[in-house]
Amino acid sequence: QVQLVESGGGLVQPGGSLKLSCAASGSSISGNLMAWYRQAPGKERELVARITPFSLIDYAAYVQGRFTISRDNAKNTLYLQMNNLKPEDTAVYYCTAFTGGRLYWGQGTQVTVSS
């Protein structure tokens, strides 16, 4: 059983930065497809960024150049560095791990971008 615990969300002004963390247990993130999703109020959940076991990375177009996904295998932790945040980035951000044919989700962390 894989458990994912996100942290690092909060309230930030437009143009600010936040770094989200996702601590994993029950499986090594280095061997899994890991990703960040987000869901804004009234909208469907959407992919933000993902990283494969071979460190191939994809970003959604709307975060390209502003967000950076990374992982620390020693800490078994996934990160999302978010810079130049915009009000439309306001959402609950979720960490996921795909392993053993199953997709696991964290509980989410709220990010609010507002002045």
N, C-alpha and C positions, 0 to 999 in steps of 0.2 A: 504494500500500500504506500503510495507516494503522498506526502503531505507538503503543501506549499504555503508559505506564510509571507505575505507582502507587507512592506512598511515603507515609510518615507513620504507618503502623501501629505497634503496640507493645502493651506491657502497661500497663494503667491500672486504678486502683481503682474500685469502684462509685461513681457520682456524679461521676467525673472527666470530662475532655474530651480529644478528639483531633481533629486536622484532617488529613484525607487529601487528597493531591494526585494529579492524573493529568495528566502531561505528554504532550501529543499531538504527533505529527509525521506528515507526509504528507497532512494535510487540516486545514482550518480548522474548529475546533470551533464557531465561531459559526454555521456553516451546517448543522450536524449535530444530530440528536437524540442527546443525551448522557445517560448514566445511570450509576448505581451499583447494583450487585447485591451480594448476599452469600450465602455458603454456610457453614452451620454443620455440624459433624461429624454425619454420619448423616442430614442433612436435604437437601432439594432446594434448588437455587439460587433466590433470591427477589429481586424488585425492591425496592430501598430508596427511590430517588428518581430523577426524570428531569427534564430541562429541554429544551425544544424550541428551534428556531432563533428563535422569536418570544418566547422567555423565559417560556413557560408552564411551570409547575412542578407536579409531582405528587409526593406522598409516600405511602409505605405507612402504614397507620394506626398501626402499632406504633412509628413514629419521628416521627410528626407532633408538632410542638412541641419536639422535642429535636434534630433534625438539620436542617441547612440546606445545600442544594446551591447552588453558584454557579460562575461561570466568569470568567476573565480572558482576554478575547479577545486582548489584546496579548501575553500570555504563552502563549497557546494552551494554557491549563491549566484543568482542571476541579477543583473542590474539594468536599469534604464535611466540614462542621463538625459534630462530634458532641458533644453536651453531655448531662449527666446519664446517663452510660452505665450500663447494667445488665449483669449477667452473661449474660443471654440475647442481648446484642448481640455476644457472642463469635462470630467467624466470619472467614473470608477474604473481603475486600471487593474487588470487581472493578469496574473502569471499563469502559464500553462506548461505542462510537460507531457509529451507524447512518448509513451513507452509501453512495451508489452501489448501493443494493439489497443491501448486505452489512452484517452485524453483526460488528464487531471487538471483541475482548476484550483486556484487559491481563492480566498474569501474576498479579495479585492481591497484596494485602498483608494480613498477619495482624493482627487486632485481638483482644486478649484482655482481658476485664474480670474481674478477680479480686482479692480481698483477700488 
